[in-house]
Amino acid sequence: MHVAITLFTLAEGRTLDDYERFAREFIGPRMLELPSVQRFLDGRALRQMGGAPAGWDGLEVIEITSPEVFEADHEVSPGKDVAARWMEWIATYEVTFFQVINES
């Protein structure tokens, strides 16, 4: 199994409460339309281990068929459109692909 982990900070003027509504109503359902996406989870950052503030506002955990297919899905619609709408909400982000080695 492969996953894409996205960490992000919200654009100025955007709130987590508003983002969560946007993610539930638009991002999540639309991401699940992409052929590469098998599961999609959104999360809100709480804090770092030890109590320091989190360096990000939120994350996405996206179970995908492969990094290559996931990237290709974002070059055409609907993936390209979903990414464009998402970027209206985001100041900074980082996406890293992982291969899961221990499924339980």
Buried (B, 14 or more C-beta within 10 A) or exposed (E): EBBBEBBBBBBEEBEEEEBBEBBEEBBBEBBEEBEBBBEBEBBBBEEEEEEEEBEBBBBBBBBBBEBEBBBBBBEEEEBEEBBEEBEEBBEEBEBEBEEEEEEE
